[in-house]
Amino acid sequence: MPAKVGVVKVITLSSSSIFNIGDVYHMAPKAWAKTFAGGGSFNTGTGIKIDINRSNTYVNDSEVVDQSSINNA
C-alpha cells in the first residue's frame, strides 16, 4: 500500500545514514566501523564518576577482513 507523506524537511544526513519515505523492500547502508575503547569509555548520564588510574587498550587484530561487504549493494 503506498504511503501518503506531507512536507518533509531534511536538515542533514551523515555519510552512512539511510533516508526513506514510502514503501521499501530492502535497505542496506554501505558503511562499517570497528571501535576499540578503554575502560571508562562510552559512559552516558549525569553524575558519573570514573576512577581509573591507568587504562591501556591493547589490540591484536589478526583478521585482515572481518566481514565481507561484497553483497552490500
Secondary structure, 3 states (H helix, E strand, C coil): CCCCCCCCCCCCCCCCCCCCCCCCCCCCCCCCCCCCCCCCCCCCCCCCCCCCCCCCCCCCCCCCCCCCCCCCC
